[in-house]
Amino acid sequence: MPLSTDQIYQDKQRYTQEADSYFRNKYPDIFPPGKNISNFGHNDSIDAIRHAYVSGRFAQDYGPGQSFLFGAYHELTNPNDGPERHMDFWNNSKGIEYSKDAKTPKDLGDRIDRGIKDGELTTEPEKPPFDVHTQLDSILNEMTIF
């Protein structure tokens, strides 16, 4: 049975809440009162975590190809400027990559936390640690749905 857009949206909300819970418990001082991971953080570590975690969870539940398509759809329907879009695609792809070895949502959170600390995720659109064309080619080559 094909996924409905309602189900995809519900899953995205659930994954975002999971990320919020994981990172809020781990780093309670970074969350301002009344804010959660879905309503603060832009072009920073919180933004990178959100993108990587949601994409990683979609990959865990639906596979890397579907996760890539869900992320691409989101980025195309909620457009940012070039560097921001590249940052979002990069962090989405890292979440998909990390999901390959992360067996549980907690494992994924732990791996994303390490990725932030090791500089593997990008937190500044103007300073990408990647060549976007090479990265996107690599992602597309790995997708079994194409």
C-alpha positions as semicolon CSV with decimal commas, in nm:
position;residue;x (nm);y (nm);z (nm)
1;M;0,000;0,000;0,000
2;P;0,151;0,338;-0,096
3;L;0,223;0,588;0,174
4;S;-0,012;0,881;0,204
5;T;0,115;1,234;0,243
6;D;-0,062;1,238;0,581
7;Q;0,141;0,936;0,696
8;I;0,467;1,090;0,575
9;Y;0,383;1,415;0,757
10;Q;0,291;1,226;1,077
11;D;0,616;1,030;1,061
12;K;0,816;1,350;1,006
13;Q;0,650;1,503;1,314
14;R;0,720;1,189;1,519
15;Y;1,085;1,178;1,411
16;T;1,127;1,547;1,492
17;Q;0,981;1,485;1,840
18;E;1,219;1,190;1,888
19;A;1,516;1,411;1,795
20;D;1,394;1,681;2,031
21;S;1,360;1,434;2,318
22;Y;1,700;1,273;2,256
23;F;1,896;1,597;2,225
24;R;1,700;1,783;2,495
25;N;1,782;1,506;2,743
26;K;2,146;1,505;2,638
27;Y;2,191;1,887;2,622
28;P;1,914;2,050;2,827
29;D;2,087;2,390;2,839
30;I;2,071;2,452;2,463
31;F;1,692;2,457;2,443
32;P;1,532;2,794;2,523
33;P;1,209;2,786;2,727
34;G;0,908;2,715;2,508
35;K;1,120;2,605;2,212
36;N;1,181;2,263;2,066
37;I;1,390;2,129;1,784
38;S;1,114;2,196;1,531
39;N;1,074;2,568;1,603
40;F;1,422;2,701;1,658
41;G;1,761;2,655;1,502
42;H;1,838;2,781;1,154
43;N;2,167;2,724;0,975
44;D;2,327;2,592;1,293
45;S;2,383;2,266;1,481
46;I;2,014;2,229;1,569
47;D;1,920;2,264;1,201
48;A;2,183;2,006;1,105
49;I;2,061;1,763;1,374
50;R;1,698;1,803;1,266
51;H;1,775;1,732;0,900
52;A;2,008;1,440;0,969
53;Y;1,780;1,277;1,226
54;V;1,457;1,298;1,027
55;S;1,626;1,170;0,711
56;G;1,799;0,895;0,906
57;R;1,473;0,780;1,063
58;F;1,296;0,781;0,726
59;A;1,584;0,567;0,596
60;Q;1,553;0,328;0,890
61;D;1,180;0,285;0,837
62;Y;1,144;0,316;0,459
63;G;1,491;0,275;0,309
64;P;1,750;0,522;0,182
65;G;1,585;0,581;-0,156
66;Q;1,252;0,677;-0,009
67;S;1,422;0,895;0,251
68;F;1,614;1,078;-0,019
69;L;1,293;1,138;-0,214
70;F;1,105;1,262;0,095
71;G;1,391;1,500;0,174
72;A;1,419;1,621;-0,185
73;Y;1,046;1,683;-0,198
74;H;1,063;1,883;0,125
75;E;1,357;2,091;0,004
76;L;1,193;2,161;-0,331
77;T;0,859;2,261;-0,178
78;N;1,022;2,469;0,100
79;P;1,299;2,632;-0,101
80;N;1,602;2,800;0,051
81;D;1,882;2,987;-0,120
82;G;2,151;2,774;-0,283
83;P;2,397;2,746;0,008
84;E;2,119;2,674;0,259
85;R;1,964;2,415;0,028
86;H;2,304;2,250;-0,020
87;M;2,354;2,242;0,356
88;D;2,013;2,079;0,405
89;F;2,077;1,818;0,134
90;W;2,419;1,744;0,282
91;N;2,282;1,693;0,633
92;N;1,992;1,486;0,496
93;S;2,243;1,263;0,316
94;K;2,454;1,223;0,630
95;G;2,146;1,107;0,821
96;I;2,079;0,849;0,549
97;E;2,443;0,739;0,560
98;Y;2,442;0,710;0,940
99;S;2,121;0,507;0,934
100;K;2,300;0,221;0,759
101;D;2,482;0,128;1,081
102;A;2,238;0,271;1,336
103;K;2,001;-0,007;1,434
104;T;1,783;0,201;1,666
105;P;1,671;0,564;1,693
106;K;1,910;0,604;1,989
107;D;2,199;0,468;1,782
108;L;2,112;0,724;1,514
109;G;2,104;1,006;1,770
110;D;2,441;0,895;1,908
111;R;2,592;0,884;1,558
112;I;2,454;1,229;1,467
113;D;2,592;1,368;1,793
114;R;2,934;1,229;1,701
115;G;2,896;1,366;1,347
116;I;2,832;1,716;1,482
117;K;3,133;1,694;1,714
118;D;3,358;1,558;1,438
119;G;3,252;1,824;1,187
120;E;3,089;1,577;0,946
121;L;2,761;1,769;0,941
122;T;2,759;2,122;0,814
123;T;2,629;2,397;1,040
124;E;2,711;2,703;0,827
125;P;2,581;2,730;0,470
126;E;2,875;2,943;0,359
127;K;3,132;2,689;0,482
128;P;3,034;2,350;0,339
129;P;3,268;2,055;0,406
130;F;3,176;1,907;0,069
131;D;3,145;1,946;-0,303
132;V;2,769;1,939;-0,355
133;H;2,781;1,794;-0,706
134;T;3,010;1,507;-0,607
135;Q;2,798;1,437;-0,299
136;L;2,467;1,435;-0,488
137;D;2,614;1,213;-0,760
138;S;2,730;0,973;-0,489
139;I;2,388;0,968;-0,324
140;L;2,207;0,910;-0,651
141;N;2,443;0,627;-0,744
142;E;2,362;0,451;-0,418
143;M;1,987;0,469;-0,461
144;T;1,841;0,137;-0,564
145;I;1,518;0,294;-0,683
146;F;1,670;0,473;-0,983
